């Protein structure tokens, strides 16, 4: 089997799995048109049509499904064979693609990537900062980072950061001007900075005290989809923000923000890296996860 035909078969598996030339191209780092030409050339060499193509979708033919079923374990075995000699080289190499919201990406850059760079200099970590929840498998990512409660159940989660408390914060100038809320109901008389969730809805602020849970539709005078921006807006006196504690930590330390309603803000949730358990874990991803586990245990 030539090197070129191996590449074409790998490309076919990507196209057939993603059901999309664009999705496969993103995974393989090439252009959709290049993949389309390669698939037509492969079909011509084999003398059989492997893919049904329309203007909106791509799907395997019956022959394509049979080829896909044989190729996936064969290519996995080939990967295993190549991985088996990696230990003799003594170094791990490759690329790890991560999808994460801005706050989680900040944690990775601060705590994980320095150790990765020191121990595995031949591993490239490619982080895409994105707030919306996506299917990391179909989007071509090796792993994602999210609040533990939002991770799909079919994924394996590796803790990155301990549970983080959510805080209500505002600038001293705002509180001097508008007053300090004493209960969550008082927020209805204040300017609040709303949080737009990835699906488009506004986040409802959650509180709890002495076993009493309360959810508030805070009146939003400003709506943002990034917690760092929400904290910055609060620093500038634009209202009260409800953010996870790391987003406000620096401003609180610098006394640019003050916490309010602290007896009520007890809702906590950890941050974790997650990846599909049904796939073989490549050496580069395995090395990345080992560092994440180490960082998580040290917190």
C-alpha atoms as one frame of an Amber mdcrd trajectory, in Angstrom:
protein
   0.000   0.000   0.000   1.502   3.336  -1.046   1.751   6.283   1.292  -0.623
   8.255  -0.946  -3.290   5.552  -0.897  -3.039   5.335   2.898  -3.683   9.055
   3.089  -6.670   8.714   0.747  -8.163   5.920   2.850  -7.702   7.975   6.002
  -9.419  10.865   4.248 -12.297   8.602   3.205 -12.823   7.524   6.821 -12.907
  11.170   7.916 -15.427  12.149   5.211 -17.638   9.108   5.838 -17.568   9.654
   9.602 -18.272  13.394   9.508 -20.726  13.077   6.594 -19.202  16.351   5.461
 -16.234  17.415   3.351 -15.882  20.566   5.430 -15.892  18.725   8.755 -13.369
  16.190   7.472 -11.220  18.973   6.032 -11.142  20.728   9.404 -10.016  17.496
  11.075  -7.324  16.775   8.494  -6.147  20.335   8.002  -6.833  20.514   4.279
  -9.342  22.100   1.894 -12.792  20.552   1.180 -12.128  20.741  -2.554  -8.903
  18.773  -2.116 -10.785  16.029  -0.280 -13.516  15.960  -2.931 -10.952  15.439
  -5.708  -9.165  12.774  -3.637 -12.421  10.858  -3.067 -13.283  10.906  -6.760
  -9.802   9.635  -7.587 -10.156   6.858  -4.989 -13.532   5.824  -6.431 -12.045
   5.722  -9.926  -9.153   3.529  -8.784 -11.480   1.137  -6.961 -14.088   1.179
  -9.696 -16.989   1.693  -7.285 -18.890   4.677  -5.896 -18.224   5.099  -2.177
 -20.111   8.323  -1.402 -23.507   9.754  -2.232 -23.135  13.501  -2.744 -25.801
  16.208  -2.749 -25.464  19.957  -2.485 -26.093  19.715   1.270 -24.846  16.343
   2.453 -22.458  13.449   1.956 -23.203   9.875   2.986 -21.570   6.510   2.304
 -23.059   4.141  -0.231 -23.514   0.480   0.706 -20.016  -0.187  -0.621 -18.793
   2.839   1.328 -20.285   1.521   4.578 -18.579  -1.852   4.052 -15.240  -0.203
   3.328 -15.628   2.068   6.357 -16.357  -0.903   8.643 -13.154  -2.626   7.476
 -10.957   0.459   7.399 -11.652   1.818  10.884 -10.171  -1.158  12.791  -7.397
  -1.514  10.200  -6.307   2.105  10.557  -6.617   1.822  14.355  -4.257  -1.159
  14.243  -1.871   0.862  12.098  -1.958   3.674  14.674  -1.273   1.157  17.431
   1.724  -0.163  15.508   3.142   3.322  15.088   2.455   4.178  18.734   4.271
   1.035  19.845   7.591   2.370  18.559   7.056   5.873  19.982   8.433   4.729
  23.333  11.782   3.955  21.679  11.978   7.558  20.532  11.507   8.648  24.115
   9.309  11.613  23.199   5.623  12.197  22.549   4.694  14.228  19.476   1.524
  15.339  17.744  -1.275  17.899  18.005  -4.032  18.103  20.617  -7.080  20.178
  19.574  -9.047  21.594  22.514 -12.352  23.480  22.564 -12.857  25.661  25.658
 -14.577  28.816  26.875 -12.316  31.761  27.630 -12.129  31.211  31.397 -11.185
  27.545  31.001  -8.639  28.413  28.292  -7.059  30.844  30.745  -6.681  28.031
  33.293  -5.049  25.816  30.667  -2.584  28.510  29.621  -1.728  29.336  33.216
  -1.523  25.885  34.818  -1.327  23.133  32.191   0.574  24.423  29.177   3.803
  25.383  31.012   4.166  21.768  32.231   3.272  20.435  28.787   5.893  22.632
  27.140   8.529  21.465  29.618   7.783  17.750  29.411   6.488  17.344  25.877
   7.995  20.055  23.678   7.019  18.189  20.487   3.286  18.312  21.319   1.317
  21.182  19.795  -1.754  22.252  21.794  -4.314  23.956  19.540  -6.976  25.727
  21.650 -10.114  27.193  20.108 -11.831  29.606  22.494 -15.581  29.279  22.132
 -18.461  29.883  24.502 -21.140  27.719  22.886 -21.464  24.017  23.619 -20.565
  21.901  20.609 -20.148  18.254  19.649 -16.379  18.005  19.955 -16.270  14.733
  18.000 -18.078  15.987  14.902 -16.180  19.286  15.090 -12.834  17.480  15.005
 -11.597  18.249  18.534  -9.700  15.799  20.722 -11.126  17.200  23.949 -13.152
  20.027  25.438 -13.264  21.937  28.714 -16.531  22.850  30.429 -18.273  23.093
  33.790 -18.661  19.530  35.010 -22.452  19.676  34.998 -22.611  20.541  31.294
 -20.428  17.654  30.065 -22.329  14.980  28.076 -22.736  11.695  29.933 -21.057
   9.647  27.214 -17.792  11.537  27.746 -14.967  10.851  30.185 -14.243  13.838
  32.442 -10.900  14.706  34.054 -11.139  17.372  36.808  -9.120  20.501  36.064
 -10.258  22.947  38.745 -12.047  22.526  42.049 -15.660  23.695  42.355 -15.917
  27.426  41.819 -18.352  29.620  43.724 -20.512  32.007  41.756 -20.410  35.602
  42.973 -22.518  38.736  42.687 -20.108  41.649  42.245 -20.320  45.360  41.587
 -17.985  48.346  41.714 -17.782  50.439  44.905 -18.927  53.466  42.885 -22.035
  51.655  41.646 -22.947  50.448  45.139 -22.444  53.933  46.576 -24.721  55.358
  43.913 -27.434  52.671  43.804 -27.199  51.021  47.205 -26.256  47.511  48.321
 -28.802  44.707  47.704 -29.598  42.747  50.864 -31.555  39.876  49.311 -31.764
  38.447  45.776 -35.205  40.065  45.374 -33.528  43.470  45.733 -31.812  42.834
  42.374 -35.080  43.715  40.656 -34.396  47.325  41.610 -30.836  47.286  40.215
 -29.046  47.372  36.907 -27.755  43.862  36.217 -25.327  42.481  33.665 -26.975
  39.504  32.002 -25.225  36.375  30.779 -26.216  35.066  27.351 -25.879  31.260
  27.311 -24.491  29.434  24.250 -27.992  28.360  23.219 -29.192  31.971  23.214
 -31.143  32.084  26.491 -30.338  34.395  29.378 -28.867  32.686  32.423 -31.165
  32.735  35.455 -29.251  33.695  38.599 -29.264  30.898  41.186 -29.068  31.448
  44.943 -29.315  29.296  48.046 -29.389  29.991  51.781 -30.170  27.641  54.672
 -31.530  25.071  52.249 -33.746  27.624  50.494 -33.124  27.772  46.741 -34.097
  30.817  44.726 -33.823  31.591  41.010 -34.015  35.179  39.755 -34.583  36.580
  36.277 -32.262  39.518  36.858 -33.257  42.677  34.935 -30.439  43.086  32.428
 -29.355  46.545  31.334 -26.433  44.925  29.493 -26.103  41.376  28.143 -22.773
  39.665  27.411 -21.687  36.112  26.626 -18.239  36.249  28.244 -17.669  36.266
  32.022 -14.403  38.192  31.828 -16.220  40.957  29.955 -19.051  40.813  32.499
 -16.595  41.353  35.350 -14.930  44.198  33.441 -18.322  45.815  32.830 -19.033
  45.609  36.552 -15.667  47.253  37.305 -16.758  50.135  35.071 -19.921  50.650
  37.099 -22.371  49.290  34.542 -24.219  47.113  37.026 -24.106  43.968  39.149
 -22.600  40.862  37.540 -23.091  37.212  38.473 -19.878  35.398  37.529 -17.779
  32.415  38.526 -15.162  33.424  41.120 -11.981  33.300  38.941 -13.485  35.858
  36.550 -13.697  38.436  39.357 -10.701  37.395  41.493  -8.198  39.998  40.253
 -10.681  42.877  40.458 -11.776  41.840  43.949  -8.161  41.722  45.108  -7.555
  45.178  43.625 -10.751  46.422  45.335 -12.215  47.374  41.974 -15.161  45.116
  42.790 -17.045  44.223  45.948 -19.002  41.060  46.537 -22.668  41.381  47.486
 -25.245  38.807  48.591 -22.427  36.518  49.747 -24.654  34.498  52.149 -26.802
  33.541  49.165 -24.207  32.650  46.531 -23.246  29.082  47.369 -23.778  27.325
  44.042 -20.552  25.566  43.037 -19.442  23.516  40.059 -16.079  22.130  39.028
 -14.314  22.531  35.680 -13.174  19.446  33.788 -11.511  18.378  30.573 -13.597
  15.798  28.717 -13.004  13.460  25.791 -14.843  10.612  24.039 -14.360   7.295
  25.792 -15.161   5.183  22.740 -12.118   6.370  20.821  -8.511   5.318  21.152
  -6.582   7.967  23.071  -3.569   9.162  21.012  -0.237   9.541  22.849  -0.284
  13.350  22.642  -3.774  13.536  24.152  -2.839  10.979  26.793   0.159  13.103
  27.795  -2.056  16.198  27.966  -4.623  14.416  30.156  -1.884  13.172  32.489
  -0.796  16.765  33.090  -4.422  17.850  33.626  -4.863  15.102  36.236  -1.704
  16.237  37.980  -2.859  19.860  38.033  -6.330  18.858  39.219  -4.990  16.811
  42.127  -2.669  19.617  43.206  -5.517  22.104  43.648
